[in-house]
Amino acid sequence: MTQSNLGTGYSNRIKDDRTENLEQAIAFYQQSLELEENIGNVQGQAVTFHQLAISC
């Protein structure tokens, strides 16, 4: 959950370079998806996929 929240924070960040912020957001979302898969959190994966889709 924390990784997903960090992804959202970076995708919404207005400071610094937008491309770098999105790249960092994607990296956090990918980490979140991996963790959610490992613990079997299907609902969390769905939320993270949604956040990833709307951030780009």
N, CA, C and O of each residue as an XYZ file, in Angstrom:
224
protein
N       0.824     -1.189      0.000
C       0.000      0.000      0.000
C       0.868      1.251      0.000
O       0.574      2.215     -0.706
N       1.922      1.234      0.783
C       2.796      2.412      0.854
C       3.432      2.699     -0.499
O       3.520      3.854     -0.913
N       3.876      1.649     -1.188
C       4.498      1.849     -2.497
C       3.496      2.468     -3.467
O       3.849      3.336     -4.265
N       2.265      2.024     -3.394
C       1.229      2.564     -4.267
C       0.977      4.036     -3.949
O       0.814      4.850     -4.858
N       0.946      4.374     -2.675
C       0.766      5.776     -2.280
C       1.930      6.649     -2.740
O       1.727      7.795     -3.143
N       3.135      6.116     -2.681
C       4.289      6.858     -3.188
C       4.164      7.073     -4.695
O       4.507      8.136     -5.213
N       3.674      6.061     -5.382
C       3.448      6.198     -6.822
C       2.467      7.310     -7.120
O       2.687      8.111     -8.029
N       1.393      7.364     -6.366
C       0.398      8.416     -6.551
C       1.002      9.782     -6.259
O       0.745     10.749     -6.976
N       1.799      9.855     -5.214
C       2.448     11.122     -4.879
C       3.342     11.625     -5.995
O       3.319     12.807     -6.339
N       4.121     10.729     -6.553
C       5.007     11.136     -7.646
C       4.244     11.438     -8.926
O       4.646     12.318     -9.686
N       3.160     10.731     -9.177
C       2.410     11.011    -10.403
C       1.702     12.359    -10.324
O       1.436     12.981    -11.352
N       1.397     12.810     -9.114
C       0.736     14.102     -8.920
C       1.708     15.242     -8.641
O       1.296     16.398     -8.548
N       2.971     14.931     -8.509
C       3.984     15.926     -8.134
C       4.148     16.974     -9.235
O       4.296     16.633    -10.409
N       4.120     18.236     -8.852
C       4.269     19.321     -9.820
C       5.668     19.924     -9.792
O       6.032     20.695    -10.680
N       6.454     19.577     -8.776
C       7.813     20.088     -8.659
C       8.761     19.213     -9.478
O       8.564     18.002     -9.578
N       9.778     19.821    -10.055
C      10.813     19.125    -10.823
C      10.286     18.621    -12.161
O       9.228     19.047    -12.624
N      11.028     17.718    -12.769
C      10.751     17.241    -14.124
C       9.585     16.254    -14.146
O       9.601     15.264    -13.415
N       8.585     16.510    -14.966
C       7.388     15.676    -15.044
C       7.722     14.250    -15.491
O       7.174     13.288    -14.952
N       8.603     14.115    -16.457
C       8.967     12.784    -16.947
C       9.638     11.962    -15.858
O       9.317     10.788    -15.678
N      10.559     12.565    -15.138
C      11.235     11.855    -14.046
C      10.250     11.460    -12.949
O      10.341     10.366    -12.392
N       9.314     12.347    -12.643
C       8.312     12.038    -11.632
C       7.455     10.849    -12.057
O       7.158      9.971    -11.247
N       7.058     10.822    -13.329
C       6.251      9.698    -13.816
C       7.044      8.397    -13.833
O       6.501      7.335    -13.527
N       8.312      8.471    -14.184
C       9.152      7.268    -14.163
C       9.268      6.722    -12.742
O       9.213      5.511    -12.529
N       9.427      7.618    -11.779
C       9.506      7.194    -10.379
C       8.170      6.623     -9.916
O       8.133      5.627     -9.193
N       7.077      7.252    -10.333
C       5.746      6.751     -9.981
C       5.547      5.338    -10.515
O       5.068      4.464     -9.793
N       5.908      5.111    -11.770
C       5.768      3.792    -12.380
C       6.587      2.760    -11.621
O       6.126      1.639    -11.405
N       7.795      3.128    -11.216
C       8.645      2.203    -10.462
C       7.984      1.827     -9.134
O       7.999      0.658     -8.749
N       7.408      2.800     -8.437
C       6.721      2.508     -7.176
C       5.487      1.637     -7.404
O       5.223      0.719     -6.628
N       4.730      1.923     -8.468
C       3.560      1.100     -8.771
C       3.977     -0.334     -9.078
O       3.299     -1.272     -8.658
N       5.071     -0.522     -9.797
C       5.547     -1.867    -10.114
C       5.956     -2.611     -8.847
O       5.679     -3.803     -8.709
N       6.613     -1.914     -7.923
C       6.980     -2.525     -6.647
C       5.724     -2.923     -5.872
O       5.660     -3.997     -5.275
N       4.741     -2.047     -5.896
C       3.487     -2.322     -5.215
C       2.808     -3.557     -5.799
O       2.332     -4.416     -5.057
N       2.763     -3.646     -7.122
C       2.142     -4.802     -7.770
C       2.847     -6.098     -7.395
O       2.198     -7.117     -7.161
N       4.160     -6.061     -7.338
C       4.927     -7.249     -6.968
C       4.602     -7.685     -5.536
O       4.386     -8.868     -5.273
N       4.570     -6.724     -4.624
C       4.248     -7.041     -3.235
C       2.822     -7.568     -3.096
O       2.579     -8.539     -2.379
N       1.897     -6.933     -3.775
C       0.502     -7.364     -3.697
C       0.318     -8.760     -4.283
O      -0.475     -9.550     -3.770
N       1.038     -9.062     -5.340
C       0.967    -10.398     -5.923
C       1.515    -11.439     -4.945
O       0.942    -12.517     -4.783
N       2.631    -11.100     -4.297
C       3.258    -12.036     -3.356
C       2.356    -12.381     -2.182
O       2.405    -13.500     -1.672
N       1.529    -11.429     -1.747
C       0.648    -11.699     -0.608
C      -0.764    -12.087     -1.040
O      -1.620    -12.357     -0.197
N      -1.008    -12.115     -2.340
C      -2.305    -12.527     -2.860
C      -3.391    -11.476     -2.727
O      -4.568    -11.814     -2.603
N      -3.015    -10.217     -2.752
C      -3.968     -9.120     -2.617
C      -4.479     -8.703     -3.993
O      -3.961     -7.766     -4.602
N      -5.494     -9.406     -4.471
C      -6.030     -9.155     -5.804
C      -6.685     -7.777     -5.881
O      -6.519     -7.065     -6.871
N      -7.419     -7.405     -4.854
C      -8.074     -6.095     -4.850
C      -7.026     -4.973     -4.874
O      -7.197     -3.978     -5.578
N      -5.961     -5.133     -4.118
C      -4.886     -4.143     -4.124
C      -4.229     -4.024     -5.486
O      -3.869     -2.929     -5.918
N      -4.074     -5.156     -6.160
C      -3.517     -5.134     -7.513
C      -4.427     -4.357     -8.451
O      -3.950     -3.572     -9.270
N      -5.715     -4.568     -8.339
C      -6.664     -3.863     -9.201
C      -6.585     -2.354     -8.985
O      -6.594     -1.578     -9.941
N      -6.509     -1.951     -7.727
C      -6.407     -0.516     -7.405
C      -5.119      0.062     -7.968
O      -5.122      1.147     -8.549
N      -4.026     -0.658     -7.799
C      -2.738     -0.173     -8.287
C      -2.723     -0.090     -9.805
O      -2.205      0.878    -10.361
N      -3.280     -1.083    -10.484
C      -3.380     -1.016    -11.947
C      -4.190      0.205    -12.380
O      -3.836      0.885    -13.343
N      -5.270      0.471    -11.665
C      -6.082      1.646    -11.979
C      -5.283      2.924    -11.783
O      -5.298      3.799    -12.648
N      -4.591      3.043    -10.667
C      -3.780      4.240    -10.398
C      -2.692      4.406    -11.448
O      -2.410      5.520    -11.890
N      -2.093      3.314    -11.836
C      -1.059      3.361    -12.873
C      -1.653      3.853    -14.187
O      -1.051      4.677    -14.876
N      -2.808      3.360    -14.525
C      -3.442      3.751    -15.791
C      -3.801      5.232    -15.818
O      -3.618      5.884    -16.846
N      -4.300      5.770    -14.730
C      -4.727      7.163    -14.739
C      -3.567      8.141    -14.542
O      -3.726      9.344    -14.753
N      -2.408      7.632    -14.142
C      -1.272      8.525    -13.910
C      -0.527      8.863    -15.196
O       0.201      9.854    -15.249
N      -0.704      8.046    -16.234
C       0.052      8.246    -17.471
C      -0.744      8.972    -18.527
O      -0.239      9.213    -19.624
